[in-house]
Amino acid sequence: MMEAIAPEELAIRAARGDQSAKACLYYEYSPRLQRYVLGKLPADVRGAWSASDVASEVLLRAFKAMERD
């Protein structure tokens, strides 16, 4: 049986470049972020950008920023 890893530990690992930690964080938080974005994305922009696209871009930028710090 696999033990769950705390989000804090995943963030530390992701900041060190661990791709599997990034994937875990992505799959955990992407759906919530997509729902949030969908509620905030102006209707006139929804045709050009999907909530999924915006959430993916936000998470990718966050991962890059984590590695820099």
C-alpha positions in Angstrom: 0.0 0.0 0.0 1.3 3.4 -1.0 1.5 6.2 1.6 0.1 9.6 0.7 2.7 12.3 0.6 1.8 15.7 2.2 1.4 18.6 -0.3 4.1 20.4 1.5 6.6 17.6 0.9 5.5 17.4 -2.8 6.1 21.2 -3.1 9.6 20.7 -1.7 10.3 17.9 -4.1 8.9 19.8 -7.0 11.1 22.8 -6.2 14.1 20.5 -6.4 12.9 19.4 -9.9 11.2 16.1 -9.1 8.9 15.6 -12.1 6.7 13.0 -10.4 6.1 15.4 -7.5 5.1 18.1 -10.1 2.7 15.6 -11.7 1.1 14.7 -8.4 0.6 18.4 -7.6 -0.7 19.1 -11.1 -3.3 16.3 -10.9 -4.3 17.2 -7.4 -4.8 21.0 -7.9 -5.6 21.4 -11.6 -9.3 20.5 -11.3 -9.8 23.0 -8.5 -7.8 25.7 -10.3 -9.9 25.1 -13.5 -13.1 25.6 -11.6 -11.8 28.8 -10.0 -10.6 30.1 -13.4 -13.9 29.3 -15.0 -15.6 31.5 -12.5 -13.2 34.4 -13.0 -12.6 34.2 -16.8 -14.5 36.9 -18.6 -17.1 35.5 -21.1 -15.5 37.3 -24.0 -12.2 35.6 -23.4 -13.5 32.0 -22.9 -13.5 31.4 -26.7 -9.8 32.1 -26.9 -8.7 30.5 -23.6 -10.1 27.5 -21.9 -10.1 27.2 -18.1 -7.9 24.1 -18.6 -5.3 26.1 -20.7 -5.2 28.9 -18.0 -4.9 26.4 -15.1 -2.1 24.6 -16.9 -0.2 27.8 -17.6 -0.5 28.9 -14.0 0.8 25.7 -12.7 3.7 25.5 -15.1 4.7 29.1 -14.2 4.4 28.2 -10.5 6.7 25.2 -10.9 9.3 27.3 -12.8 9.2 29.9 -10.0 9.6 27.3 -7.4 12.7 26.0 -9.0 14.2 29.5 -9.2 13.7 30.3 -5.5 
